[in-house]
């Protein structure tokens, strides 16, 4: 799995679906990021009725940025059942804008395949 074992476990451990209010829920998707410094950051999605929520990848990236880092080596997201999810277009663009080196970020697409982010944004 190209070194994704720890990240996959961390993303799955972050998943904890819960209803926050009548109009907001969180934790149905978990994400984990490994930085160039070797640190791992996790995040969960936040879903709101007004579409003001955000993806788990954004949450993990915010934790990474808070720690003063921006270069991502690997990233994975999983749904509530632990299945790998590729990042949405918004997340792909967000990640690459944080650091130009993130074009080389390995993105886990399924249990046995990963590709560099640049291949998910071929005509950026």
Rosetta blueprint (number, residue, H / E / L):
1 X L
2 X L
3 X L
4 X L
5 X H
6 X H
7 X H
8 X H
9 X H
10 X H
11 X H
12 X H
13 X H
14 X H
15 X L
16 X L
17 X L
18 X E
19 X E
20 X E
21 X E
22 X L
23 X L
24 X E
25 X E
26 X E
27 X E
28 X E
29 X E
30 X E
31 X E
32 X E
33 X E
34 X E
35 X E
36 X L
37 X L
38 X L
39 X L
40 X E
41 X E
42 X E
43 X E
44 X E
45 X E
46 X E
47 X E
48 X E
49 X L
50 X L
51 X L
52 X L
53 X L
54 X E
55 X L
56 X H
57 X H
58 X H
59 X H
60 X H
61 X H
62 X H
63 X H
64 X H
65 X H
66 X H
67 X L
68 X L
69 X L
70 X L
71 X L
72 X E
73 X E
74 X E
75 X E
76 X E
77 X E
78 X E
79 X L
80 X L
81 X L
82 X L
83 X L
84 X E
85 X E
86 X L
87 X L
88 X L
89 X H
90 X H
91 X H
92 X H
93 X H
94 X H
95 X H
96 X H
97 X H
98 X H
99 X L
100 X H
101 X H
102 X H
103 X H
104 X H
105 X L
106 X E
107 X E
108 X E
109 X E
110 X E
111 X L
112 X L
113 X E
114 X E
115 X E
116 X E
117 X H
118 X H
119 X H
120 X H
121 X L
122 X L
123 X L
124 X L
